Amino acid sequence: MPIDIKHPVPADIDIAHAAELLPIKEVAKKLGLKEDELEQYGKYKAKVKLEVLDRLEDVPNGKYIDVTAITPTPLGEGKTVTTIGLSQGLHHIGEKVFTCIRQPSQGPTFGIKGGAAGGGFSQVVPMEDFNLHLTGDIHAVGAAHNQLAAAIDNRMMKERQWSTDFLAKMLCPDDEYTDSMRKRLEKLDIESEKPSDLSDEDKGRMFRLNIDPYSIQWNRVVDVSDKALRKIIVGLGGQGNADPRETGYDITVASEIMAALGMTTGLADLRERMGRIIIGTSKTGGQPHVQRPVLPITAEDLNVAGAMTVLLKDAIKPNMMQTLVGSPAFVHTGPFANIAQGNSSIIADKIALKLVGPEGYVVTESGFGADCGMEKFMNLKSRVSGLTPNCVVMVATVRALKMHGGGPRVVPGKVLDKAYTEENLELLEKGLPNLIQHIENARKFGVPVVVAVNRFTSDTDKEMEMIKEAALKAGASDSVISDVWANGGAGGADLARAVVKAIEEEENDFHFLYEDDMSIKEKIETVAKEIYRADDVDYSDEAERKIKQFTEMGLSDLPLCMAKTHLSFSHDPKLKGVPKGWTLPIREVRASVGAGFIFPVCGPISTMPGLPTRPAFTEIDIDVDTGEVLGLS
């Protein structure tokens, strides 16, 4: 589809409204999808059934490109714009291409960041659908997550209220075991053909989960930025309203279920992942005649994992949309990269790679800086999926590099200081080490790197040349100016050619940074020292206890998903550039077994964002005559 390029560039939503969209069934047909493999949600979006993977099993994969970035300013550096623009650029030069990106959370959309459908003349459309509910996947994740939260409080209350015999009758009314009960018997080393044969002691051990309320690591979720919900008390108002306890809310995309949905390879695998979710542990000790070992409590133990999977049965299917030029795009899952893996789903990538075939390209995006999303793409996502990237595209901006060189603070909603809008080669040069370290880190995985400089109107030719020289010296295959915001695919054509050349000519020796059989601490210290360049790692007493506990549970072979700020290589967002002589604090370690990773938390990190003084929602409204959304960006 041709784009009517205009200068000055109109507002994102105006460009989106002016676009001529293809019916989604036509986009699908061009890819070779069959009509019965598509589930349409209106005219311009659809879900793709997973059965397509069986039909295309023998088709070789296309080339796989991961778009990442240097450590960003709070404004973001145009990584999604570049991802979509690169796809449109590949389309512009005649290549078959598929874009795979995440669905944005309503929290940032209505809070600080605004939407995430790209920008300017590089967008996925319809942008209102993209940025709002789409097909309801995030809401399905929230429903499944909160179903488990309700099951936890209900079980604790019922165990307090009723006898063991009554619990046994209610949980196993037909005198038969469920699969979850059999698994629990194995944990407890109890052998019995039917519940009625159990001793009172064994009944107590089997039917009373004896959840330790202080061990519960499962908050409720809502897809709104609302810091007032970070810490709450539930169960107030009397015994009929469950047991009072302190808990909280996370934003929905921070849910382990969202991470698991992004990491799953199919419905059966998702069902197993839901069952493996650990919500806490049992209490120690017990009555003299019922000695209870400390056990992890799972969603399977609560008999709720099946219901959770039912709520996700449609959310597992990737959502198909299109770019402004009519090239296909998958929008699926939405985990944050500072607290989860921060990448689009494995399922979406796998289907896209089959649909484009061996001559085509799939462009996907890793969240935040390369020390966050890209590191997890390589060590975590590729490990699970078996898919290895052919190239990394590293997005950089002059303003971010100047910030890392010691420039004034960058604050959303405030006018940029003139240091960022006027040529300042000295400040830029001081910030280049951040770009250099990110390039070096990407090269450690054995993959070619192309730097895409997202150019703003105030950037100068001398600044562009300085960045290119530093990038090539650091080992990048090329450094190319990206002008996709202003000129769409034509502005990304040079970047597309550079990526194609790097894939065809550069050696690709992909490998992981650490091995599965390394200890949890060895993995943490490898990432801390190799990627962040910390001198040492300091573990809190709580982190030490959890590492020991998870090792004893047999979880040490899981890969890592480090949780830390995206605004610095370190744990401290105020430390810009390439911090030296510092120690990484690990204040706690969690096990996200459903998602399939160990979750070390580096310094303070919030899983529920707040709102700025002037949130993005203040600009959003609707034209009541036409029904068009206004002010969405």
N, C-alpha and C positions, 0 to 999 in steps of 0.2 A: 504494500500500500504506500503510495507517495505521501510525503509530509509537506505541507505548505509552510516552509521555514520563514519566519518573520523576525525582523529586528527593529526596535528592541524586542527582546523575548517576552511574550505575554506571560501572565500568571499561569502556573502549572494547571490549575483547574480549567482555565480558558482553553489551553492547548488540548487538554483531554476532551473537553466538550466538543471541540471543533474536529476531532479526529473521525475519520471514516473507518469504522470497525467492520471486520469480516464476521459473519456468523461463526460461532465457535465450531460448529460441525464442519464448516469448510476448512478451518485451520486444521482440524483433526484429520479430515480426509486427505489433505495434502501430505500429511505425515504417514499415511497408510493405516491409520486407526480405523477399525470397523465400527459401524454404527452401534452395534450392541455392546461395544466396549466403552461407550460414553454414556454418562448420566448427566443430562443437561439441567442446569439451574438458570433458567431464562435463556436469552438468546446469545449471551456473550461470555458465559462461563459454564464449566462442566467439571464433573469428576471423572477420572479415568479408572476403570476397574483393574484390579491387580492381575487378573487372568491374562492380560496382555503380555506379561513377563513369560508365561508358559508358552504362548504362541511364538514369541520372538527369542526363545531360549538359545537358539543356535546362531543368531545374528551377532557378529562381532561388535564390541562397544565402539562408540565414537571417542574423540579426544576430549579430555577432561581438564577444564581450566578453573582454578580457584582464584577469585579476586579478593584481596585483602588490603591492608593499609598500614601506614606508619601510625604511631601513637597519635590519636586525634585530639583536636580541640573539642570543647563541649558542643561546638556547632556541627561536628561531623565534617568529613572531608570529601563527600561525594562518592562514597564507595558503591552505593546502590545505583546511583546515576551512571557510574563508570561500568558497572556490571551490565546494565541494560544497554548502555551506549556501545559497549564492546560487542554485544550480541547483534545490535543493529548494524555495527560496522562490519562484522563478519557477513551478515546478510547483504550488506551494500556491495561487498566485493565478490558476491556470488557463492558464498559457502552456506551449507545447510547447518542450522544452529538452533539450539534450544536453551532457554534461560531457566534457571532454577533458583528461586529466592524464597525467603521466609515471609510468612504472613505477619504484619505488624500488630502489636498489642494496642488496644485502645488507650492504654495508659499514656504512652508517649504521643500518640496521635492527638489526644486532647490535652496533653501536658506541655512538655518542653519542645520536643523534636518536631511535632507535626507528623504527617504521613510518611510512608516509606515506599511509594510506588515509583521512585525515581524523581526526575524533575526536568523542567525545560522540555526539550525535544527528545528526551530519552526516558520514556515512561512505559509502565505496564498499565493497560486500560481494560475495563472502565476503572478509573482511579478511585471513585467513590466506593465501589464494591470492594476493591482491593483493601482500602484503608479502614473500612467499617466491618461489617459482619461476614462478608464473603459468603461461605456456605455453612458457617456456624461451627467450624472446627474448634475454635478457642472456647466457645461455650460448652461444647461437648467435653473438652478436657476439664473445664471447671466443674461440670456436673459429676463426672467420674471421680474427680479429686474430692469433692465435698461429700459424695456418697461414702467414701472411705472415712472421712473425718467424722461423719455422723455415726458410722458403725463403731468407731473407737469409743466414743462417749456412751453410746447405748450399751455396749458390751460391759464396760466398767460398771455402769449403773445396775444392770441386770445381775451381774455376778455379786454385787453387794446385796441385792434384794432377795435373791432366790437361793434355795439349797442346791447342793450338787446334784441330787437325784432329779430335781425339777429341771435343772439345766440339761442334764443328760436326756431327759424325756423330750424336752422342747427342741434340742439340737439334733437329736437322732430318734425321731418318733417311730420309725419303722424298724428299730433295732438293727439298723444297718449303718455301716461306715460310709461317709463321703470320702472323696480323695483327699481333701484337706485334713480330715481326721486321721486317715492312715498315715499321712506324712508327719502329723504331729506325734503319732504313736512311735514312728521311727526315731524322731528326735528324742523322745522320752525313754526309748529302749523298752517299750511295753509290747508284749505279744498277746493277742486275744482274737478269737474268731468273731465275737460279737460283743457289743457294749455290756450286755447283761452279765457276761462272765467277768467283768472287771471288778476288782476289789474296790472298796470305798476310797482307799488311798489312791489307787490308779485312776478312779473316776475324777477325784479332785485334781490330779496332775493333768489329766487329759482335757476335761471340760472347762476348768477354770484357767483361763489364760493368765490371770493374775497380773494384768498390765501395770507396770510401774508408771504412774502419771508423770513422774519427773523425768522419765526417759523418752516421752513421746516427742517425736521430731516431725510431726505431721500437722501443719497449720491448715486453716481453711484458705480459699483463694477467691479473688474477684478481679476482673480485668479492668480495673480502674486504679489510677495513682491516688492513694488515700493513706497518707502517713499516720492518720489518727487510728488506723486499724492495726498498726504494727504490733502492739501489745494490747490484749484484751482479756477480760475474765468471762468465761462461759459458765453456765449451770447455776446462775443466780435465781432466786425465787422459790426455793424449796426443793424437797427430795424428788418431786415429780419432774423436775427440769434438769436431771442429770447431776453429776458431782461437780461442784465448783472447782475450777482450776484455771491457771494462767495459760493462755495460748496466744494466737495472733493470726494475722492474714498475710499472705504473700500475693503478689500479682500473678495472675493465672499462668503467664508464660514462664514463670519461675518454677512451676510445678514439675516434680519428677515425672509425672505422667506425660507432660509435653516433651520432656527430654526422651522418655522411652518411646513415644510416638515417632520422634525424629530418628531414633536409632533402630527401630524394628525393621524386620525383613519380611514380615507377613503376619496374617491374622493369628496363626498358631503360636508364632513367636511372641506376638503382643500379649496373648492370653497368658503365656508363661511369665512374661515380664511383670504383668499386673500381679500375679500371685507371689512373685519374689519381693515385692516392695516391703521393706522393713519400716514399721511405724514406731518401734521402740523395743523395749525388752520387758521380760517378766520381773517381778520383785524377787529379791533374794530371800532365802530361808523359807519360813512358813510355819504352820503348826507342827508340834512335835511328831505327829503321826503322818504328816504330809510334807516331806522335804522336797522343795521345788528347786531344780537347777535354774540358773539364769539363762533364758532362751531368747533369741530374737523373735519378735512377734511380727507376722507377715499379714498381708491382705488375704492370703489363702487361709490363714488360721481364723480370720474373721468371716470366712465364707462370703466375701464380697467381691472377689477378683473377677468372677464370671459376670456379675452385673456391671462392673466397671468396663469390662471389655465390650459388652453389649452397647453401652453408651458411646463407645468409640468405633463401632463397626463401619460407620460411614466416614468418620474423620481420618481413618487410615488411608483413604483413597486420595491421591493428590488432586489439587484443583488446577484446571487448565484455563489460562487466559491468553492474552497476546500483547506484544509490544505495539508501539505506534505504527510500525511498518508491517504489522500482521504476522511477524514471526512468533512461534509458540513459546509460552512461558508456563512453568509450573510454580504455583504459590502454595507452599505446604509446610506446616509446623512453624513455630516461632519462638524457640528458646533464646534467651539472652546469652551473649558470649562471655559476660563477666561472671555469671553464676551458673551457666550450663554450657552445653557444647556450642551453641551459637551458630548452627549451620542448618541449611534446609535438609529435608528428610532423605534418608538413604533410599527409600522406595522411589521418590520422585526422580532422584539422580539416576537410579538403575533403569527406570522406564525410559527416561529421556535419552540415555546413552544407547539404548537399543533402537529407539525410534529414529535417531539421526544416522545410525549405522557407522561403519568404519571410516567413512570419508567426512563425517560431520563433526560438529563441536557442541559440547555442553558447557555453558558458562554458569558457574555457581558462585556464591558469595559467602565468606566467613565474617562473622560479626566483629565489630570493633577493630582494634589493632591486631597485627599479626601475632603478637605475644599472647593474645586471647584466642580469637576464633581460628586463625590458621594453625596454631600449635595443636588445637583440639581436632581440627580437620585431619591433620597428619597422624597424630598419635592415637586418636580415639575413633573418629569416623572411618578413616581408611582401614584401621585395624579390624573393625567390625564388618564393614561392607566388602572388603577385599578389592575396592576400587582405588586406584592410585592416580594422582594427578599428573598430567603431562606438562603443566606450566603453572606458575604463580604470577599473577599480575599485582604489583604493589602500588597502591594509590598514594600519592604524596601531594601536598599543597605547599605553596610558598608560605602561607600564613601559619600553618602548623609548624613548619621548620623554623620560622622566625620565633614562634612561641617557645620552642625547645632551645633556641639560642639565647633565651633570657628576655624575650619581648614582654610587653605588658600583659596583664591578665585578660583572657578572652571570656566574656560573660554573655550568655544568650540574652537577646533582647536589648543589648547595649551596642552603641555604635563602635566599630572597631577603631582602635587607636591608629593614628597616621603611620606608625611604624609598620603596619600591615598593609597599608594602601599606597605607600611610596617606596621606591627602590631603596633597599638597604642591604647591600651585599655582605657587609661585615656581620650583621645580625643573622642573615641567612646562613653564612658559612659556619657560624657557631652552632647552628641547629642541625647541620648535616649529619653529625654522628648518629642521630636517632634513625635516620633513613639507612645509613650504612649498617648499623647493627641489625635492623630488620632484614635487610638483604642477606647479610651473613647468616642469620638464623634460618631463613628460607633455604639457602644453599646447603645448610647442614642436613637437610632431608634429601638432597641429591636431585633437586628439581630446578629447571631453568626459571629465571626470574626476569620479568619485563616490568620496568617502572613506568607507570602512567601518571604524568603530572597533570592534575586537574586544574586547568588554568582559569584564573579569574581575570576580569578586565583590567585590574590595576597591576598585574604581574608583568614584568619586563623581559625582553629577550635575554639580557645579561643574566637575570635570575634563572631563566630556563636553562641556559647554557651551563651555569654553575652546578645545577642539580644533575644535569646529564653527565657531566664530567665526573662528579662524585659517585654516581650510580654505576657507571661503567668500571671505574676503578675498584669499586667494592665487589664486583663480580656479576652485575646484572648483564643480561644478554643485550638489552637495549633500554633506552629511556626515551619516551615519546610523549609529546604534548597531546592531552586529551581535550577535545573541544566539543564533547558530545552534548553538553547541556544546551549550548547555543545552536548547534548544527546537526544534532542527531547522528544517524549512521555515517553521514559524510564526514562529520567531525571525529568519528572513531575509526575511520578506514585505515589511517596510518598505524594506529594501535593494533588493529586487527591483523594487518600485514606483519607487524613485528612479532605478534604472538604466533602466527602460523609459521613464520621463519624459525623462531626459537624452538618450536615443537619439532620441526622437520630437521633442523641442523644441530641442535644442542644435545649432548648426551644426557640421558635421564637415568639416574641410578637411585631411584626412590628407596628409602629405608626409614625405619622408625628410630626415634631417639633413645628409646629404652625397650627392654625385653619384658615379656610377661612374667618371667620367673624372678625378676628383681623384687626386692622387698618394697613395701610401701614407702619407707623412708628413702631408699635408694632412688626410687622413681621421683619423689618429691625433690630431692636434692639435684637430680639430673636436670629437671626442668628449671629449677631455681638458678642453677649455675650456668647452664648452657644457653637458656633462652633469656632469662631476666638479667643474668650476670651478677647475681648476688654473691657475696663472699662466703656467706654461711647461712644456715637455717636454724631458727630457734623455735622449739616446740613448747607449748604450754603444757601444764600437767594434764589438763583435760585432753589435749591432742595426743599425748603419750598414752593415756589410758585407752582412748579409742583405737589407736593404731594397734595396741596389744590385743584388744578385744576383737577387732576385725581380722587380725592375723589368726587368732585362735579359731575364729569362725570359718576359716578357709577362704577369705576374700582377698588375700594379698595379691592374687594373680590378676585382679581387675585393673584396667588402665585408669589413669587419673583424669579428673576434670577440675582444674585449679580454679578457685573462685577468688578473684582479686579485682582491684580497680582497673578500668580500661584506659585511664588517663595518665598512666605512668608505667614504665617497665617494672617499677617497684610496687609495693603495697600502698604507698603514700602518693595520692594524686598531686600533691604539691611538688614532688620531685620530677622535674622535666628533663628532657634530653636523654642522657645515658648515665644514670646515677652510678657513682663509684663508692666503694668502701662501706657497703651497707649489708645488713642481715635481714633475711625474710622471716617474719614471724608467722608461725602456723598456730592460730588460736584455737581451732577445733578441726576435727576431721569427721565427716559423715560418710555413710555408705548408701549410695543410691543404687541399690542392687537391681531394681526394676529397670532403670536406665542403663545399668551395666558399668558403673564406674565408682571409684572412690573419690570423695569430694573434699579436698583440703581447703580450708578457708584462711586466706592470707589477710590478716588485719581486719579492720571493720568493713563489713560489706552488708548492704541492705537488699532484701528481696521484696521490698515494697517501696516503690518510688513515691516521692511527694510531688506537689504541684508548685510551679513558680509563682511569682507575684501576679504576672499576667499570663495565665495559661493559654494554650492554643485555642481552647474551646471558646474563648471570648470573641474570636473572629469568625466562628462557624455558625451558619444559619441556613435557612431554607427559603427558597422562593415559593410562596404558598400558591401562586398562580400556575407555575410550570412544574413544581416539584423538584427543581434543580438544587443541588447542594451548593452553598456559597461559602467561600473562605477556607476551604480545605486545601492544605498544601502538602 
